[in-house]
Amino acid sequence: MVTPVTRTYKARRGDYWPGELFRFISSLGAAFWTTPVVRCQLRSSNTNGPVAHEFTLTTATTTEGSNGVLAVNGLALTAAQTAGLNPGIYVGDLEVTSSQMPRATLVSFTLNVTADVTR
């Protein structure tokens, strides 16, 4: 069982939110990450609610020493994307499936979107 990393973020509606770059390391080497499928969704505070945003993520698998590293980029929102979110708390998770790993949630997060004053 994988214990996901937990994050809490804040964003202002209508502003760029830089998010975070993640690097996952496997002691089994780069082959562990062969053909990774990475998905991430953002939903209102109700985890069964409609998808507020589906992230488009890019991945890169590298070998650093004897470890395989999966770099995941794209957990960010443009100003236009945050402008489309209502103020409130959203939940999200980042799931990875690879040739050596069944689907696992590696990151679990909340995003608190605050209202913009100047529109």
Long-range contacts (C-beta under 8 A, 24 or more apart in sequence): 2-104, 2-105, 2-106, 4-93, 4-105, 4-106, 4-107, 4-108, 5-106, 5-107, 5-108, 6-107, 6-108, 6-109, 7-107, 7-108, 7-109, 7-110, 8-109, 8-110, 8-112, 9-109, 9-110, 9-111, 9-112, 10-111, 10-112, 10-114, 11-77, 11-82, 11-85, 11-111, 11-112, 11-113, 11-114, 12-82, 12-113, 12-114, 12-115, 12-116, 13-82, 13-83, 13-85, 13-86, 13-87, 13-113, 13-114, 13-115, 13-116, 14-79, 14-82, 14-83, 14-116, 14-119, 15-79, 15-82, 15-116, 16-76, 16-77, 16-78, 16-79, 16-82, 17-76, 17-77, 17-82, 17-111, 18-76, 19-74, 19-75, 19-76, 19-77, 20-75, 20-76, 21-71, 21-72, 21-73, 21-75, 22-71, 22-72, 22-75, 22-94, 22-106, 22-107, 23-69, 23-70, 23-71, 23-72, 24-69, 24-70, 24-72, 24-96, 24-106, 25-64, 25-67, 25-68, 25-69, 25-70, 26-67, 26-68, 26-69, 26-70, 26-100, 27-66, 27-67, 28-68, 28-100, 29-63, 29-66, 29-67, 29-68, 30-61, 30-62, 30-63, 30-68, 30-69, 31-68, 31-99, 31-100, 32-68, 32-98, 32-99, 32-100, 32-101, 33-61, 33-68, 33-69, 33-70, 33-98, 33-99, 33-100, 34-61, 34-98, 34-99, 34-100, 35-98, 35-99, 36-61, 36-70, 36-96, 36-97, 36-98, 37-96, 37-97, 37-98, 38-72, 38-94, 38-95, 38-96, 39-94, 39-95, 40-74, 40-75, 40-92, 40-93, 40-94, 40-95, 40-107, 41-92, 41-93, 42-90, 42-91, 42-92, 42-111, 43-90, 43-91, 43-92, 44-88, 44-89, 44-90, 44-91, 45-88, 45-89, 45-90, 45-91, 47-91, 52-85, 52-90, 53-77, 53-81, 53-84, 53-85, 55-92, 57-94, 70-96, 70-98, 72-96, 75-107, 82-113, 85-113, 86-113, 87-113, 87-114, 87-115, 88-112, 88-113, 89-113
